[in-house]
Amino acid sequence: MISLYDILEASNGQLFGEPAAQIFTDFCVDASSARENMLFLALKTDHGDTHHDIPEAIANGVAGIICMRPPEYDTYGVSVVLVRDTVDALLAWVQHVIGKLDVRVSVVAGSIGKSVTLEAIRQVLSTRYSAHAALIDVEGRLALPLALSRLSPSHQHVIVKLQPSQAGEMAAMVQAVQPEVAVITHLPGMEDGGTPDAEQQALMDYLSPTSLAILNYDLESARALSTTTRAQVRTIGIDTFGADMMAFNIVAGPDGTGFDLRYGGERFVGHWVPLLGKHLVYSVMAALTVGLHYGIPLEEGLKALKMLEPVPGRMNGLIGKNDSLLVDDTYAANPQSTLAALDWLSEVKHGRGRAIFVMGSIGEGEAARQGYRSVGRRAAEVVDVFITQGIDAAQAARSALDYGMDISRVRMTYNPHDTAALLEQQFKLNADDIVLLKGTAKAHIERVTRLLIKDPADNEKLVRGYDDPDAAVHFQPVRSNWVEIDATSLANNVRAMKALIGSKVSLMAVVKSDAYGHGAVSMSQTALLNGANYLGVSSMHEALELREAGIDAPILVMGYTPTYLAQQAVQHGITVTLYDLELARAFDRTARELNTRLRAHVKVDSGMGRLGIMPDDAVTLFRHLGALRHIEIEGIYTHFSAADEDPDYTAYQLDVFKSVYKPLQATTGVKFKYIHAANSAATIAHKEAHFNMVRVGLALYGMHPSDKVRLPEGFSPALTWKTAIAQVKTLPPDHAVGYGNTYTTRREERVGIIPVGYADGFRRAPEHWGEMLVHGVRVPIIGRVSMEKTVVSLAAVPDVAIGDEVVLLGRQGNDIITAEEVAARLGTINYEVVCNILPRMPRR
Ligand SMILES: *Cc1c(COP(=O)(O)O)cnc(C)c1O
């Protein structure tokens, strides 16, 4: 229960205006999900200041607001509390209500299994007391008030997680809650360097002599903590004598874990809990120890734990499509917990069908590298199918391949739709399969679980809602601007294109130039899983990148392949483009030496004047090609120069092309498996140019070929280019902005500094982008665009703060900046706009 006067009293806050409501049902940190009678918290974070969301929160019915400066909005009928710092004020409130309600506090800290431990403690304490615990998926100090918002005078116990999000936070959290019992959860293994973590050390330092610390005896670093704390200590361990409580004879099963216990010289045999994973027996022992501390006999605690409900996202067994077993462990991950989950998988898979492991990121950067290697190695030993999703996790797939896992059992994907589609379509998920799903919060592997779940009613057993409003908050790009790709749009576009061309025409998805800036590997997978038959790239380099990612579909290099790359083409089964006899002979020699054949498509120049054999020379080329036995001519094609604007010229090119390939088929007897000519524009506007394959790029990315040739219904753009405000300030009149002082303020002007520039592909001259979106409003660029900085005028948008999202391309709120619009302003075409966004940009 949250009372206005508790907050005022605890926080030294000031009422702003007349008070209205005095009691609030809950705190609310996201204005878009605010409800009636809630108390909205205006917060300053790395991702902006939510002060400007106050009107939205009020519109959604909140009854109160805590903020750090007087709101310049109409707050009539709402209680407004002004504080110096919202989070500090709430921490003071936490301390105040805990003292006032006289509840006993247990805390859970540590690296793994905190939530299951918290639930287990609540389960045990609930046998005799009224115990409160709330699972809050937020890190740092703010989690405490959110966890205590529904604490009431009837509660005797409260259990909270302590999860600092930055160095030094633990001390403030411990002081606010003053725990009687502290559990530190750990897994023995890689992290045990013998020295305790500084935050855990801080927790121990702040415990009083009357409180109890519960530590893992199996871990050197945890034992070290027991020597420094003033609190009493109890230890728990698995298979190690010396711990106060010890579990042994642990048996893992697909629906629970069996174990025996030794405590106080007695044995308690044949117990069972519905938790998956040997490591969760530590949670069980911690809960039992807390129970003992508060007078709950062991037997009673054990009985209660048998009824423990699974916690969403923590080794939670669910029924998947085709009655497969999904084990959803998508709440959080690090290398140790991932290895522990794989241990569980290796124990339970016997007697069942395949052990399938779907893994997202389990950590970032240099520190996690070794973890990926170990996990890949273990996966190669344990699992039958290994699918990694995302750039980080792909390291584990490569490691599994290095350790000898067969390539047919390893896949790398980049979005949940592709992961789910692979499992369903290619690996034919069935009732004998066990699928373990794991990754960090940022990896959002629960989205895969959601796509694989059999009964939609089970959705509520998953962590993080699908349209998680703070999904972007979890994403913390290291670079200052980044690209977001909507994989669902891409998949829909591919399907729409398949529907347009019909079943008799094959679709070559053109993914050159990093899939027009959309990410070549992920786009290729999405295209192939949604009906594309062939991939088109411009160079061997691009083709090899796809092969390295495990993509085994046919790939045509549409550009020049030098002879020194012929060997790679042959070895990786890549199709080359032929238009010159000397090149063809060199390719043939290479293929002969390797004792195999090189696949090729011949390209005819039907009028574009670019790559391709001239029509008059085609007959001669083919006469000689007949003798090159190590080249397999699979197709013939041409390319239109004006399919988006000149139907007559396109018709002319079509005639030229036909006049070449038709007689060839007649005289030489070659039968082309693929005959193709149409790019996006011709595919849409010239059905007669489809032949039996089309080569489509632009349309798959949801962009219009031209003003004349527009995409039909069903296609949508998929790329959003974003950054965040770096600084907001007010310049005096007559102040210059940017290199060359090309802009001078006329009056006082509020400006935003944006961390993007021409080094990122954000054009400087002769014309620049013109506008960007901030809070859904168009703001003009002022002054010159620099290498990595740009300035905008914020005159039209109130309350902009550091960290607020800025959209350079794509949708924000109700407005959208399209590639076509930017192209018109830059004096170019939409293709160039998206391709120029630097490929080194993080994409997700
Ligand atoms: C890029 C390219 C395409 C695809 O063109 P879109 O207009 O993007 O559909 C097709 N064929 C060739 C040879 C290309 O180079």
Ligand as a Chemical Component Dictionary entry (heavy atoms), coordinates in Angstrom:
data_LIG
# 
_chem_comp.id                   LIG 
_chem_comp.type                 NON-POLYMER 
_chem_comp.pdbx_formal_charge   0 
_chem_comp.three_letter_code    LIG 
# 
loop_
_chem_comp_atom.comp_id 
_chem_comp_atom.atom_id 
_chem_comp_atom.alt_atom_id 
_chem_comp_atom.type_symbol 
_chem_comp_atom.charge 
_chem_comp_atom.model_Cartn_x 
_chem_comp_atom.model_Cartn_y 
_chem_comp_atom.model_Cartn_z 
_chem_comp_atom.pdbx_ordinal 
LIG C1 C1 C 0 20.592 -5.539 -57.663 1  
LIG C2 C2 C 0 20.176 -6.405 -58.728 2  
LIG C3 C3 C 0 18.869 -6.916 -58.785 3  
LIG C4 C4 C 0 17.793 -6.531 -57.795 4  
LIG O1 O1 O 0 17.244 -5.278 -58.138 5  
LIG P1 P1 P 0 16.046 -4.626 -57.308 6  
LIG O2 O2 O 0 15.687 -3.431 -58.085 7  
LIG O3 O3 O 0 16.604 -4.269 -55.980 8  
LIG O4 O4 O 0 14.976 -5.615 -57.214 9  
LIG C5 C5 C 0 18.578 -7.814 -59.777 10 
LIG N1 N1 N 0 19.505 -8.177 -60.676 11 
LIG C6 C6 C 0 20.763 -7.687 -60.682 12 
LIG C7 C7 C 0 21.729 -8.126 -61.693 13 
LIG C8 C8 C 0 21.138 -6.784 -59.696 14 
LIG O5 O5 O 0 22.378 -6.308 -59.683 15 
# 
loop_
_chem_comp_bond.comp_id 
_chem_comp_bond.atom_id_1 
_chem_comp_bond.atom_id_2 
_chem_comp_bond.value_order 
_chem_comp_bond.pdbx_ordinal 
LIG C1 C2 SING 1  
LIG C2 C3 SING 2  
LIG C2 C8 DOUB 3  
LIG C3 C4 SING 4  
LIG C3 C5 DOUB 5  
LIG C4 O1 SING 6  
LIG O1 P1 SING 7  
LIG P1 O2 DOUB 8  
LIG P1 O3 SING 9  
LIG P1 O4 SING 10 
LIG C5 N1 SING 11 
LIG N1 C6 DOUB 12 
LIG C6 C7 SING 13 
LIG C6 C8 SING 14 
LIG C8 O5 SING 15 
# 
